[in-house]
């Protein structure tokens, strides 16, 4: 990642305050761009007193 997706300014790889790993951080707006975010989705259909976990 070279540029911020919010403002277009260059990003730098540094450890943000309160974190322990290097993250791509915008040099202008200080937004932290986390890589490889994983989306978790759940579904809990119920019929009467039966529950299906999927
Ligand atoms: Zn930015």
PDB file of the backbone (N, CA, C, O) and the ligand in Angstrom, with CONECT records:
HET     ZN  A 101       1
ATOM      1  N   UNK A   1       0.846  -1.173   0.000  1.00  0.00           N
ATOM      2  CA  UNK A   1       0.000   0.000   0.000  1.00  0.00           C
ATOM      3  C   UNK A   1       0.892   1.237   0.000  1.00  0.00           C
ATOM      4  O   UNK A   1       1.804   1.355   0.818  1.00  0.00           O
ATOM      5  N   UNK A   2       0.620   2.155  -0.922  1.00  0.00           N
ATOM      6  CA  UNK A   2       1.447   3.350  -1.032  1.00  0.00           C
ATOM      7  C   UNK A   2       0.689   4.623  -0.677  1.00  0.00           C
ATOM      8  O   UNK A   2       1.274   5.589  -0.187  1.00  0.00           O
ATOM      9  N   UNK A   3      -0.631   4.614  -0.931  1.00  0.00           N
ATOM     10  CA  UNK A   3      -1.404   5.834  -0.708  1.00  0.00           C
ATOM     11  C   UNK A   3      -2.667   5.549   0.106  1.00  0.00           C
ATOM     12  O   UNK A   3      -3.229   4.455   0.059  1.00  0.00           O
ATOM     13  N   UNK A   4      -3.081   6.546   0.834  1.00  0.00           N
ATOM     14  CA  UNK A   4      -4.259   6.438   1.691  1.00  0.00           C
ATOM     15  C   UNK A   4      -5.531   6.358   0.833  1.00  0.00           C
ATOM     16  O   UNK A   4      -5.704   7.135  -0.106  1.00  0.00           O
ATOM     17  N   UNK A   5      -6.406   5.420   1.164  1.00  0.00           N
ATOM     18  CA  UNK A   5      -7.657   5.292   0.415  1.00  0.00           C
ATOM     19  C   UNK A   5      -8.679   6.347   0.821  1.00  0.00           C
ATOM     20  O   UNK A   5      -9.709   6.492   0.162  1.00  0.00           O
ATOM     21  N   UNK A   6      -8.411   7.084   1.894  1.00  0.00           N
ATOM     22  CA  UNK A   6      -9.336   8.134   2.346  1.00  0.00           C
ATOM     23  C   UNK A   6      -8.990   9.498   1.749  1.00  0.00           C
ATOM     24  O   UNK A   6      -9.875  10.225   1.299  1.00  0.00           O
ATOM     25  N   UNK A   7      -7.686   9.844   1.747  1.00  0.00           N
ATOM     26  CA  UNK A   7      -7.317  11.195   1.319  1.00  0.00           C
ATOM     27  C   UNK A   7      -6.276  11.215   0.194  1.00  0.00           C
ATOM     28  O   UNK A   7      -6.032  12.273  -0.386  1.00  0.00           O
ATOM     29  N   UNK A   8      -5.658  10.077  -0.127  1.00  0.00           N
ATOM     30  CA  UNK A   8      -4.708  10.025  -1.229  1.00  0.00           C
ATOM     31  C   UNK A   8      -3.282  10.379  -0.867  1.00  0.00           C
ATOM     32  O   UNK A   8      -2.405  10.344  -1.731  1.00  0.00           O
ATOM     33  N   UNK A   9      -3.025  10.718   0.379  1.00  0.00           N
ATOM     34  CA  UNK A   9      -1.669  11.065   0.817  1.00  0.00           C
ATOM     35  C   UNK A   9      -0.836   9.783   0.947  1.00  0.00           C
ATOM     36  O   UNK A   9      -1.395   8.693   1.068  1.00  0.00           O
ATOM     37  N   UNK A  10       0.500   9.908   0.925  1.00  0.00           N
ATOM     38  CA  UNK A  10       1.344   8.716   1.101  1.00  0.00           C
ATOM     39  C   UNK A  10       1.143   8.093   2.488  1.00  0.00           C
ATOM     40  O   UNK A  10       0.860   8.794   3.459  1.00  0.00           O
ATOM     41  N   UNK A  11       1.292   6.777   2.562  1.00  0.00           N
ATOM     42  CA  UNK A  11       1.219   6.087   3.850  1.00  0.00           C
ATOM     43  C   UNK A  11       2.613   5.608   4.229  1.00  0.00           C
ATOM     44  O   UNK A  11       3.479   5.432   3.372  1.00  0.00           O
ATOM     45  N   UNK A  12       2.814   5.401   5.528  1.00  0.00           N
ATOM     46  CA  UNK A  12       4.094   4.863   6.000  1.00  0.00           C
ATOM     47  C   UNK A  12       3.806   3.666   6.903  1.00  0.00           C
ATOM     48  O   UNK A  12       2.752   3.574   7.532  1.00  0.00           O
ATOM     49  N   UNK A  13       4.782   2.748   6.946  1.00  0.00           N
ATOM     50  CA  UNK A  13       4.638   1.568   7.779  1.00  0.00           C
ATOM     51  C   UNK A  13       5.258   1.862   9.134  1.00  0.00           C
ATOM     52  O   UNK A  13       6.477   1.990   9.245  1.00  0.00           O
ATOM     53  N   UNK A  14       4.434   1.968  10.160  1.00  0.00           N
ATOM     54  CA  UNK A  14       4.916   2.244  11.518  1.00  0.00           C
ATOM     55  C   UNK A  14       3.961   1.618  12.525  1.00  0.00           C
ATOM     56  O   UNK A  14       2.834   1.244  12.198  1.00  0.00           O
ATOM     57  N   UNK A  15       4.441   1.517  13.748  1.00  0.00           N
ATOM     58  CA  UNK A  15       3.626   0.955  14.823  1.00  0.00           C
ATOM     59  C   UNK A  15       2.789   2.077  15.425  1.00  0.00           C
ATOM     60  O   UNK A  15       3.337   2.993  16.037  1.00  0.00           O
ATOM     61  N   UNK A  16       1.471   2.020  15.261  1.00  0.00           N
ATOM     62  CA  UNK A  16       0.633   3.083  15.833  1.00  0.00           C
ATOM     63  C   UNK A  16       0.629   3.018  17.361  1.00  0.00           C
ATOM     64  O   UNK A  16       0.906   1.975  17.954  1.00  0.00           O
ATOM     65  N   UNK A  17       0.315   4.138  17.974  1.00  0.00           N
ATOM     66  CA  UNK A  17       0.250   4.210  19.430  1.00  0.00           C
ATOM     67  C   UNK A  17      -0.824   3.245  19.937  1.00  0.00           C
ATOM     68  O   UNK A  17      -1.949   3.243  19.437  1.00  0.00           O
ATOM     69  N   UNK A  18      -0.475   2.438  20.917  1.00  0.00           N
ATOM     70  CA  UNK A  18      -1.413   1.478  21.475  1.00  0.00           C
ATOM     71  C   UNK A  18      -1.439   0.153  20.753  1.00  0.00           C
ATOM     72  O   UNK A  18      -2.213  -0.734  21.112  1.00  0.00           O
ATOM     73  N   UNK A  19      -0.597   0.002  19.733  1.00  0.00           N
ATOM     74  CA  UNK A  19      -0.535  -1.242  18.962  1.00  0.00           C
ATOM     75  C   UNK A  19       0.858  -1.840  19.147  1.00  0.00           C
ATOM     76  O   UNK A  19       1.753  -1.190  19.687  1.00  0.00           O
ATOM     77  N   UNK A  20       1.035  -3.081  18.697  1.00  0.00           N
ATOM     78  CA  UNK A  20       2.351  -3.706  18.821  1.00  0.00           C
ATOM     79  C   UNK A  20       2.870  -4.239  17.491  1.00  0.00           C
ATOM     80  O   UNK A  20       3.876  -4.948  17.451  1.00  0.00           O
ATOM     81  N   UNK A  21       2.186  -3.896  16.410  1.00  0.00           N
ATOM     82  CA  UNK A  21       2.621  -4.358  15.089  1.00  0.00           C
ATOM     83  C   UNK A  21       2.664  -3.181  14.119  1.00  0.00           C
ATOM     84  O   UNK A  21       1.897  -2.227  14.252  1.00  0.00           O
ATOM     85  N   UNK A  22       3.568  -3.255  13.144  1.00  0.00           N
ATOM     86  CA  UNK A  22       3.602  -2.190  12.141  1.00  0.00           C
ATOM     87  C   UNK A  22       2.348  -2.216  11.259  1.00  0.00           C
ATOM     88  O   UNK A  22       1.916  -3.271  10.796  1.00  0.00           O
ATOM     89  N   UNK A  23       1.790  -1.050  11.045  1.00  0.00           N
ATOM     90  CA  UNK A  23       0.588  -0.899  10.203  1.00  0.00           C
ATOM     91  C   UNK A  23       0.838   0.232   9.224  1.00  0.00           C
ATOM     92  O   UNK A  23       1.613   1.153   9.487  1.00  0.00           O
ATOM     93  N   UNK A  24       0.153   0.138   8.074  1.00  0.00           N
ATOM     94  CA  UNK A  24       0.208   1.242   7.125  1.00  0.00           C
ATOM     95  C   UNK A  24      -0.658   2.370   7.666  1.00  0.00           C
ATOM     96  O   UNK A  24      -1.868   2.217   7.833  1.00  0.00           O
ATOM     97  N   UNK A  25      -0.025   3.499   7.935  1.00  0.00           N
ATOM     98  CA  UNK A  25      -0.699   4.639   8.544  1.00  0.00           C
ATOM     99  C   UNK A  25      -0.537   5.856   7.644  1.00  0.00           C
ATOM    100  O   UNK A  25       0.553   6.118   7.135  1.00  0.00           O
ATOM    101  N   UNK A  26      -1.611   6.589   7.450  1.00  0.00           N
ATOM    102  CA  UNK A  26      -1.585   7.773   6.600  1.00  0.00           C
ATOM    103  C   UNK A  26      -0.753   8.874   7.261  1.00  0.00           C
ATOM    104  O   UNK A  26      -0.847   9.101   8.467  1.00  0.00           O
ATOM    105  N   UNK A  27       0.058   9.548   6.455  1.00  0.00           N
ATOM    106  CA  UNK A  27       0.898  10.620   6.982  1.00  0.00           C
ATOM    107  C   UNK A  27       0.118  11.923   7.168  1.00  0.00           C
ATOM    108  O   UNK A  27       0.596  12.837   7.841  1.00  0.00           O
ATOM    109  N   UNK A  28      -1.077  12.016   6.580  1.00  0.00           N
ATOM    110  CA  UNK A  28      -1.868  13.244   6.681  1.00  0.00           C
ATOM    111  C   UNK A  28      -3.044  13.107   7.647  1.00  0.00           C
ATOM    112  O   UNK A  28      -3.215  13.941   8.536  1.00  0.00           O
ATOM    113  N   UNK A  29      -3.855  12.060   7.478  1.00  0.00           N
ATOM    114  CA  UNK A  29      -5.069  11.960   8.298  1.00  0.00           C
ATOM    115  C   UNK A  29      -4.940  10.903   9.397  1.00  0.00           C
ATOM    116  O   UNK A  29      -5.877  10.714  10.173  1.00  0.00           O
ATOM    117  N   UNK A  30      -3.804  10.215   9.478  1.00  0.00           N
ATOM    118  CA  UNK A  30      -3.512   9.245  10.545  1.00  0.00           C
ATOM    119  C   UNK A  30      -4.461   8.050  10.584  1.00  0.00           C
ATOM    120  O   UNK A  30      -4.560   7.369  11.605  1.00  0.00           O
ATOM    121  N   UNK A  31      -5.156   7.795   9.481  1.00  0.00           N
ATOM    122  CA  UNK A  31      -5.996   6.591   9.424  1.00  0.00           C
ATOM    123  C   UNK A  31      -5.091   5.378   9.315  1.00  0.00           C
ATOM    124  O   UNK A  31      -4.111   5.388   8.569  1.00  0.00           O
ATOM    125  N   UNK A  32      -5.422   4.332  10.061  1.00  0.00           N
ATOM    126  CA  UNK A  32      -4.662   3.090  10.031  1.00  0.00           C
ATOM    127  C   UNK A  32      -5.347   2.136   9.065  1.00  0.00           C
ATOM    128  O   UNK A  32      -6.542   1.865   9.181  1.00  0.00           O
ATOM    129  N   UNK A  33      -4.566   1.625   8.102  1.00  0.00           N
ATOM    130  CA  UNK A  33      -5.124   0.705   7.110  1.00  0.00           C
ATOM    131  C   UNK A  33      -4.730  -0.710   7.496  1.00  0.00           C
ATOM    132  O   UNK A  33      -3.586  -1.118   7.301  1.00  0.00           O
ATOM    133  N   UNK A  34      -5.673  -1.450   8.039  1.00  0.00           N
ATOM    134  CA  UNK A  34      -5.417  -2.832   8.426  1.00  0.00           C
ATOM    135  C   UNK A  34      -5.490  -3.710   7.191  1.00  0.00           C
ATOM    136  O   UNK A  34      -6.369  -3.546   6.345  1.00  0.00           O
ATOM    137  N   UNK A  35      -4.544  -4.655   7.099  1.00  0.00           N
ATOM    138  CA  UNK A  35      -4.504  -5.538   5.937  1.00  0.00           C
ATOM    139  C   UNK A  35      -5.249  -6.826   6.233  1.00  0.00           C
ATOM    140  O   UNK A  35      -5.297  -7.296   7.370  1.00  0.00           O
ATOM    141  N   UNK A  36      -5.820  -7.377   5.193  1.00  0.00           N
ATOM    142  CA  UNK A  36      -6.478  -8.667   5.234  1.00  0.00           C
ATOM    143  C   UNK A  36      -7.551  -8.745   6.324  1.00  0.00           C
ATOM    144  O   UNK A  36      -7.531  -9.667   7.139  1.00  0.00           O
ATOM    145  N   UNK A  37      -8.470  -7.805   6.350  1.00  0.00           N
ATOM    146  CA  UNK A  37      -9.545  -7.928   7.343  1.00  0.00           C
ATOM    147  C   UNK A  37     -10.437  -9.118   6.998  1.00  0.00           C
ATOM    148  O   UNK A  37     -10.771  -9.330   5.832  1.00  0.00           O
ATOM    149  N   UNK A  38     -10.808  -9.862   7.972  1.00  0.00           N
ATOM    150  CA  UNK A  38     -11.648 -11.035   7.750  1.00  0.00           C
ATOM    151  C   UNK A  38     -13.073 -10.719   8.190  1.00  0.00           C
ATOM    152  O   UNK A  38     -13.319 -10.278   9.313  1.00  0.00           O
ATOM    153  N   UNK A  39     -13.984 -10.954   7.287  1.00  0.00           N
ATOM    154  CA  UNK A  39     -15.388 -10.706   7.572  1.00  0.00           C
ATOM    155  C   UNK A  39     -15.983 -11.970   8.180  1.00  0.00           C
ATOM    156  O   UNK A  39     -15.806 -13.068   7.652  1.00  0.00           O
ATOM    157  N   UNK A  40     -16.679 -11.808   9.277  1.00  0.00           N
ATOM    158  CA  UNK A  40     -17.326 -12.941   9.935  1.00  0.00           C
ATOM    159  C   UNK A  40     -18.826 -12.707   9.882  1.00  0.00           C
ATOM    160  O   UNK A  40     -19.324 -11.659  10.293  1.00  0.00           O
ATOM    161  N   UNK A  41     -19.535 -13.702   9.369  1.00  0.00           N
ATOM    162  CA  UNK A  41     -20.979 -13.589   9.234  1.00  0.00           C
ATOM    163  C   UNK A  41     -21.606 -14.809   9.896  1.00  0.00           C
ATOM    164  O   UNK A  41     -21.109 -15.926   9.756  1.00  0.00           O
ATOM    165  N   UNK A  42     -22.670 -14.592  10.598  1.00  0.00           N
ATOM    166  CA  UNK A  42     -23.376 -15.694  11.233  1.00  0.00           C
ATOM    167  C   UNK A  42     -24.850 -15.637  10.911  1.00  0.00           C
ATOM    168  O   UNK A  42     -25.384 -14.596  10.529  1.00  0.00           O
ATOM    169  N   UNK A  43     -25.494 -16.770  11.070  1.00  0.00           N
ATOM    170  CA  UNK A  43     -26.925 -16.859  10.807  1.00  0.00           C
ATOM    171  C   UNK A  43     -27.527 -17.760  11.876  1.00  0.00           C
ATOM    172  O   UNK A  43     -26.965 -18.811  12.186  1.00  0.00           O
ATOM    173  N   UNK A  44     -28.644 -17.369  12.433  1.00  0.00           N
ATOM    174  CA  UNK A  44     -29.264 -18.138  13.504  1.00  0.00           C
ATOM    175  C   UNK A  44     -30.766 -18.255  13.241  1.00  0.00           C
ATOM    176  O   UNK A  44     -31.568 -17.581  13.888  1.00  0.00           O
ATOM    177  N   UNK A  45     -31.145 -19.119  12.284  1.00  0.00           N
ATOM    178  CA  UNK A  45     -32.580 -19.289  12.011  1.00  0.00           C
ATOM    179  C   UNK A  45     -33.243 -20.132  13.108  1.00  0.00           C
ATOM    180  O   UNK A  45     -32.675 -21.105  13.604  1.00  0.00           O
ATOM    181  N   UNK A  46     -34.434 -19.733  13.456  1.00  0.00           N
ATOM    182  CA  UNK A  46     -35.189 -20.475  14.474  1.00  0.00           C
ATOM    183  C   UNK A  46     -36.577 -20.801  13.925  1.00  0.00           C
ATOM    184  O   UNK A  46     -37.190 -20.002  13.217  1.00  0.00           O
ATOM    185  N   UNK A  47     -37.048 -21.984  14.271  1.00  0.00           N
ATOM    186  CA  UNK A  47     -38.426 -22.393  13.962  1.00  0.00           C
ATOM    187  C   UNK A  47     -38.993 -22.975  15.253  1.00  0.00           C
ATOM    188  O   UNK A  47     -38.591 -24.055  15.687  1.00  0.00           O
ATOM    189  N   UNK A  48     -39.910 -22.265  15.848  1.00  0.00           N
ATOM    190  CA  UNK A  48     -40.453 -22.723  17.128  1.00  0.00           C
ATOM    191  C   UNK A  48     -39.354 -22.747  18.172  1.00  0.00           C
ATOM    192  O   UNK A  48     -38.722 -21.727  18.448  1.00  0.00           O
ATOM    193  N   UNK A  49     -39.127 -23.931  18.757  1.00  0.00           N
ATOM    194  CA  UNK A  49     -38.072 -24.050  19.761  1.00  0.00           C
ATOM    195  C   UNK A  49     -36.809 -24.669  19.186  1.00  0.00           C
ATOM    196  O   UNK A  49     -35.905 -25.022  19.943  1.00  0.00           O
ATOM    197  N   UNK A  50     -36.719 -24.812  17.863  1.00  0.00           N
ATOM    198  CA  UNK A  50     -35.536 -25.376  17.226  1.00  0.00           C
ATOM    199  C   UNK A  50     -34.628 -24.263  16.714  1.00  0.00           C
ATOM    200  O   UNK A  50     -35.101 -23.241  16.215  1.00  0.00           O
ATOM    201  N   UNK A  51     -33.320 -24.474  16.843  1.00  0.00           N
ATOM    202  CA  UNK A  51     -32.330 -23.494  16.405  1.00  0.00           C
ATOM    203  C   UNK A  51     -31.350 -24.174  15.471  1.00  0.00           C
ATOM    204  O   UNK A  51     -30.870 -25.270  15.760  1.00  0.00           O
ATOM    205  N   UNK A  52     -31.052 -23.533  14.356  1.00  0.00           N
ATOM    206  CA  UNK A  52     -30.070 -24.055  13.411  1.00  0.00           C
ATOM    207  C   UNK A  52     -28.867 -23.118  13.403  1.00  0.00           C
ATOM    208  O   UNK A  52     -28.992 -21.946  13.049  1.00  0.00           O
ATOM    209  N   UNK A  53     -27.712 -23.627  13.789  1.00  0.00           N
ATOM    210  CA  UNK A  53     -26.485 -22.841  13.749  1.00  0.00           C
ATOM    211  C   UNK A  53     -25.784 -23.099  12.430  1.00  0.00           C
ATOM    212  O   UNK A  53     -25.486 -24.247  12.100  1.00  0.00           O
ATOM    213  N   UNK A  54     -25.519 -22.048  11.677  1.00  0.00           N
ATOM    214  CA  UNK A  54     -24.801 -22.235  10.408  1.00  0.00           C
ATOM    215  C   UNK A  54     -23.934 -21.040  10.129  1.00  0.00           C
ATOM    216  O   UNK A  54     -23.247 -20.999   9.108  1.00  0.00           O
TER     217      UNK A  54
HETATM  218 ZN    ZN A 101      -5.264   9.789   4.672  1.00  0.00          ZN
END
